Amino acid sequence: MTELEWIEHLRRRLPAVHGELVLGIGDDCAIYRPRGAREDLLLTTDLMIEGVHFRSEETPEFIGHKGLARALSDIAAMGGEPKLCLVSLAVPKTWAPHVDAFYRGLLRLARQTGTQVAGGDMSSADRIMIDIVVCGAVAKGMALRRDAAKPGDAIYVSGALGRSAKRAYRSRPVPRLQLGRSLRGRASACIDLSDGLSIDLYRMCEASGVSARVERLPVATGATLEQALHGGEDYELLYTGPAGLPGIMVGRVVGLDPAALITFRDEPLLPAGYDHFA
């Protein structure tokens, strides 16, 4: 099964959302609403593995930065404010001398974004593996979700695409936290571009039950159109809403369609971004 099929399979097996859990599997973050609270909590976890998401030759500071940035991008996509994170780190014993540098990169980004490192776990392994849980918050009922795009909405991206695919493993992601917060109450739907525009737009359209037409894309310098369409790890935001939102308008939501039909320049655009199980 593909990654999308596995997620849907697991969604069917999990109990229905109830009580304080407002939103479970299927978005960038789960939404938990403590009884009587004025804020919703946003919960996300992100796994990063050597050889899949980075190379061991990358500097430890870069790996630490990227590990936290990927999870913070999920908070940004929900319009949230990061509060705290838990860091689980497994490394070969030969890499142990680099742990301080890893945390130096991670803690620098944590300070810049107001994210408190609250704990975690450490272990040895045959290669580097990092799992980061982030808890964020947003005003009650104001979280951006991927399931609310509407026909007639414009489609936006927050920046040029394909940069990470062109510079394999080397792009230092910048979570779009300020932009995400500015879109609360303005954008109808939002998702972070972690696996590629084609597959992430498909996920948004499928969740919202709509179809979309993409007319143009901002392609990063040195990247190809193919990389802008399908390359992963750009960590820009993809969002929908009325005309006049900040960002770059690339298309429009054109109608209700449970099959999530997407076209690019009037040709079908299939979800061909990164899939761990493809």
N, C-alpha and C positions, 0 to 999 in steps of 0.2 A: 504494500500500500504506500501511497505518497504521504508526505507530511500532512497535507490537508485532510486526506482520508483518515489518517490515524487520529487527528484532532477530533474529527466528527465522530469516529468510533468511540473515543473516550468520552466525549460529551454525552453520548447516548447512555453510557454505562454509569455516569455519575448521578447522584441524587439531584432532584430538581432544586433550584435555588429557592431558599425560603428564609424567613426570619431576618436577621441583620445583614445577611449576604445579599446585596442588591444585584450583583452581576458576577458570574463565575467564569468558566472557561469560554474562550472565544473572542477576547479583546486584548488590548495591550496590557491592561491591568484588571485584576478583580476589584470590585467595589464593595467595601464593608461599611455599614452604617451603624455605629454604636447607638444603642437605645438612648434617646434624648439628646444626642450630640448635634451640634450645628454644622459639623463637617463630616464629609465622607472620607474614609481612608482608602487609599489606592495601594494595592499590593502587587508586586511583580517580582519575578525571579528570572535570572539570565545566566545561562551556562556557556562558558567559553573554554575551548579545548585546543591544546597545541596541535598544529597541523591541520586544523579545521578553520579556526578563527584567527590564528596568528602563527608565526614561526618562532621557534625558540631563539633565533638570531636577533629578533627584535629586542630592543632594550627593555629591561624590567620596568623602568618608569613608564614606557609606552604601554606595556601590557597592563599595568595597574590602572592607568588612565582609561584605556579602552574598556576594560572590564566594567568599571563603574559607569562610564559614559553610555554604554549600550543599555544598561538598565534604566538610567536616567532618561533616556530617549523615550522609553515607554511611559514614564511619568509625564513628560512633555506632551506626548500625544493625547493624554487625557486632560490636559490643561491644569496639571497639578503642581504643587509645591513639594519638593522632596523634604523629608523629615529625618529619616535614619536608614541605615543599611546594615546588613549582616554579611560578612565576607567569609566564605569557605574556600580554602586554598589547599590543593594537593600538588606536591612537587617532587621530582626526583631528589635524592639526597645530595646529588652533585650540584643542584640548583639552589640549595638552601642558603648559600652565602648571598644570593640576590634578593632574598625576601624583603630586606630593608628597603632596597631600591624600588621593588614592586610597590610597597606601601607608600613610598615617597610620591610616586606618580598618582596613586589612588587618592591619597590624602590631600594632595594639592587640588585636585578637582573637587573633592568633598568640601574643602574650605570655600572654594569659589562658588559653590552652589548651595551652601548651607546644609549639607547632608552630614549628619552625625554618624560616625562609625560606632555602632553599639555592641559589636561582638562578632562571633563567627566560629570557625573551626579550622583546624589544620591537620594534614595527614601527609604521608609519603605515597608516591605513586610512580609508575614508570614513565609518565609524561605529565606536563603541567595541566591542571584542570582548575578552573575558577568558577564558583557559583556565587552570585551576588543577589541577595534579596533586598529590595528597597521598599520602604513604606513612605508614601506621600499623602497629601491631604488636599481637598478641594471643598469649596463651599457646598453645602448639602444640595444635591440635585443638579449641580453645575458641571459635572464631569463630561468631557467630550467623549463620544463613543463612535464606533465605526458603523453602527446599524441605523443611522438616522439621516443618511443622504436622501434628498428628495428630487424628483424630476424638476428640471429648470435650474437647479443649483449650478453655479460655476465650480470647476475643479481647479485647485491650486497646488503648487509645490513650493516649498520654502527656499529652494536654491537649485543650482545646477546639478545635474545627475550624471553618474558614470565615473566620477572622480576616483572612487575607491576601487572599482573594477579595473581601471587603467593602472593605478598605482597599487597593485595587489598587496594587501596586508599593511600598507604603509600609511593609510589615511588616518589622521587623528580625529576621531569624531567629536563634534561639538553638539551636545544635546540642546535642542531648541526650546529651552524651558520658558524663557521670556515670551517668545512668540506663542507657545501653547497657552500660557496664561492670558495673553491678550485676545485669544480667540474664544474664550469662554463667553457664552451668550451671543456669539456672533456666527461662528462656524456651525454647520449642522452636523458634520461628521468629521472624524480625524483619525489617522493611523500613521505610525512611523514607518519610514521606508527602510526596512532592514534586509529584505530579501529581493528587492527589485520592484520597480514601478508596476510591471505587468502583473505580478502575482499579488502584490499588496493592494492594488486597485481592484483586482478581482475579489479579494477577501472583503473589501469594503462594500463593493456592489452586491456580492452574495449576501452579506449580513443585512444590507438595507433592502434587498429585493428590487434592485434597479439595474438599468443598463447605462452605459456611458460612451461618450465619444471623445477621444483624445485627438486634438488637432495639431499640437506642436509640443516640443519639449526643449527645455534649456539644457544643452549638452555641455558638460565641463570641458575646458580646454584640454586637448590631447586625447579625449575619450571619443568613442564612436557612438553613433545613434543606437546601435545594438546594445552597447554597454549601458547607455542611459535608460533604455527600455527594460533591460533584464538584469543588469548588474546589481549585486546586493551591497549592503553595508554603507549606503550613503547617509543614513540616519537623518535625512531631511524629514519634514512633515508633509503628508499628503492630506488635503482637507477640502471640504465642499462648503458652499454657502453663497450668499448674495454677491453681486458685483461690488467691487470696492474694497475687498479684504486685502490686507498686506500679502505679499507673495507674488508668484508668477502664475497667471491663469493659463492652463494648458488644455482645457476642454470643458465639457458640460455633461451633467447628468441628463439623459434624454428621455427616460421613461421607466415605467414599472416593468420589471422582467425578472422572474425568479431564477432564470437561467444565467443571469449576470453576463449578458452579451456586451462585449467591449470592442470598439473599433478604434483604429489609429489610421488617420488619413483615409477613412472609408474602407479600410481593409480589416478583417477580424484580427484582434490582438489576443493571443492565447496566453495564459499564465505560465510563463517560461522562466521565471526568476529562480533563485536558489532554493532547492528542496533537498533536505538532508537524506531522504529516502528514495529519491528519484533514481 
